[in-house]
Amino acid sequence: MCETGTLNDTHSGRTAKKYYQVHHKEPGISGSLKSFVHRKYRDVKAVDDISFEIETGEIVGFLGPNGAGKTTTLKMLSGLLYPTGGTARVLGFTPSERKPEYLRRMTLVMGQKQQLTWDLPAIETFLVNQAIYEIPQTTYEQTLRELTELLDLAPLLKKQVRKLSLGERMKCELAAALLHRPQILFLDEPTIGLDVTMQTKIRQFVAEYNRRYNATVILTSHYMADVTALCKRVIVIDHGKLLYDGALDELSTRIAPHKLVRVELSSELNGHRLANYGEVIKAEGQRIELLVPRSNTSETAARILADLPIADVTIEDPPIEDVIARVFEQAALARHARGESDE
């Protein structure tokens, strides 16, 4: 048996796969007729030999472009999907067996799906979940008080879900998913569509829940601010394959060969060619941004300070969005070199 990943104190992670057969039809009426007589299928490798291990209490960012296999992986780990090859081990359980003992210790929150009943107040769904998870009344009341305080739910609990804003609804979704105090949180785009203020509140809540209960969190998000605020470690996948698994702060060092140098001048330049110092990203008035090779950063910074009228200079890693984009570009080039399709 193989394993896509283990989320407990002892690990033995191997590889797992999830393939789908997708109907492939040629366009037009003739294509429809041919498809009716003889249907053609192709395999889509949603997850292709992914392996990782996660320790109790970690918050791990699970990153990749649309269609990379992130949600499929989370669905396998939560027991919604059965792997094509291999299994997963979470807290000593095989998720696809869907044992009640496991389901009571995990939760899956998807930013684009909802479990709240549209025409009823959120508190009604909370009571249903209390019954489903067999939460004792005293534990339910204590947990509800804690979640209400952390998420500021008091004004929302008795309002119809249809009358809540997206951000308010997402807070109630999180509360509903956490009433049974799960040890494992699979969070799939929990801040999608939310404004900046609400995104920050959701991040703060996830961090506090992790601290308070030592919960393990796997987070997917296209908002890098979510990842940088919560995750010290990231797993990056693309086209179902693992590209990187390690510390977030090491990703730039390994992938991006440059540093970003921001310069503010105290006066106009007099004939200096900025290209002599690095790749010019932006030059607007007296503000300049340069990409400088990491190995030459100190030398180049010294030259800039000696040659140019400097008011201020900062040196930093490129934005994490740019680093992640570079990871995907390198993966695409590698696929094309192997003659593989992007489909």
C-alpha positions, -999 to +999 in steps of 0.1 A: +000+000+000+011+036-006+005+067+013-002+103+001+008+116+035+005+111+072-007+136+098+002+123+132+032+119+154+048+090+135+051+090+098+058+067+069+047+087+039+049+072+004+032+080-029-005+081-040-024+088-072-059+099-082-067+096-119-100+104-136-114+092-169-127+122-188-150+119-219-132+134-249-157+144-277-148+159-311-167+191-320-199+193-341-227+169-349-204+143-364-184+143-332-216+138-312-227+109-334-192+093-331-193+098-294-227+081-292-214+050-309-179+049-295-170+071-266-133+081-262-118+088-228-085+101-216-069+099-182-065+131-162-038+127-135-053+149-108-028+136-082+003+118-095+027+103-069+024+129-042+040+121-008+044+143+023+043+141+061+029+167+085+035+169+122+008+176+148+003+213+153+018+224+120+001+249+097+011+241+062+004+260+030-007+238+001-001+258-030-006+253-068-024+269-098-060+260-106-063+224-115-030+214-098-047+188-076-049+206-043-086+201-036-084+165-049-057+158-023-077+174+005-107+153-005-086+121-003-072+131+031-107+139+044-121+106+030-144+121+003-124+104-025-108+070-027-072+071-042-067+054-076-034+040-061-024+039-025-039+053+006-035+081+031-029+079+068-042+106+091-040+103+129-035+066+124-067+062+103-072+055+066-096+084+056-113+065+028-127+040+054-146+070+068-147+056+104-167+078+128-137+080+151-118+097+123-146+119+111-151+133+146-114+145+146-112+163+113-131+189+093-130+202+057-139+238+050-143+248+014-146+285+007-169+279-023-192+254-006-215+259+023-231+236+049-254+263+064-291+261+057-299+291+035-333+300+049-325+293+086-304+311+112-268+297+116-276+286+151-300+259+137-271+243+117-250+244+148-276+224+167-278+199+138-240+195+139-242+190+177-265+161+171-244+146+143-212+147+162-229+138+195-214+167+213-224+168+250-245+199+259-219+214+283-191+209+257-213+224+230-221+255+250-185+261+260-172+257+225-200+279+211-190+306+236-154+304+226-161+305+189-186+333+193-160+353+212-132+346+187-153+353+156-176+379+170-207+358+161-232+372+187-250+395+162-251+368+135-264+336+151-301+343+149-301+360+115-311+340+084-281+329+065-294+345+033-292+379+050-256+375+060-227+391+040-201+368+025-177+375+053-203+369+080-213+337+063-177+325+062-173+331+099-204+310+106-192+283+083-160+281+102-178+279+135-201+252+123-171+232+111-152+235+144-180+229+170-167+194+175-131+207+181-114+188+153-077+181+155-072+183+117-084+213+097-084+210+059-091+246+047-097+250+010-097+287+000-113+299+033-109+336+025-119+335-012-140+366-021-136+383+013-124+418+017-090+426+032-103+433+067-123+400+068-093+380+054-072+393+083-098+383+109-101+348+094-063+344+095-062+356+131-089+331+140-071+302+124-038+311+141-056+313+175-074+280+170-041+264+162-025+279+193-054+270+216-060+234+205-026+225+189-046+217+157-030+207+125-039+228+095-035+223+058-044+255+040-049+262+003-052+297-009-045+319-039-040+348-015-003+347-006-010+370+024-029+340+039+002+318+035+028+343+046+008+352+077+001+316+088+026+291+073+062+285+080+061+255+056+046+252+021+040+223-002+038+233-039+022+211-065+015+215-102-003+191-126-007+166-098+031+164-090+050+176-060+074+205-068+085+217-034+081+208+002+100+229+028+103+262+046+086+292+031+116+314+037+139+290+019+118+289-012+130+323-025+166+313-019+163+280-039+141+293-067+147+330-072+184+337-081+180+375-075+174+400-047+151+430-052+169+463-046+147+494-041+164+528-044+152+563-037+174+590-051+180+624-035+184+640-069+182+633-106+208+609-122+236+624-142+244+600-170+246+568-149+233+537-167+211+518-143+216+486-163+252+485-150+238+476-116+212+450-125+180+443-143+158+475-142+123+466-131+110+501-125+125+536-129+099+563-121+113+597-113+137+592-084+124+557-075+142+527-089+138+489-086+165+465-097+169+427-097+204+419-087+220+384-086+221+371-050+258+364-052+266+400-062+241+418-038+267+432-014+291+443-041+263+459-062+248+477-031+282+491-023+286+504-059+251+520-058+259+538-026+292+550-039+280+561-074+244+574-070+228+602-049+210+579-024+182+590-001+172+554+008+179+519-002+164+485+008+173+450-002+147+422+000+136+389-015+112+392-045+075+390-036+064+355-028+038+357-056+067+361-081+086+333-066+057+309-068+050+320-104+087+311-112+082+277-097+053+271-121+072+285-150+101+261-144+077+232-141+060+241-174+094+243-191+103+209-177+070+194-190+075+208-225+111+195-225+097+160-218+071+165-245+042+164-221+009+183-227-004+210-204-039+195-204 
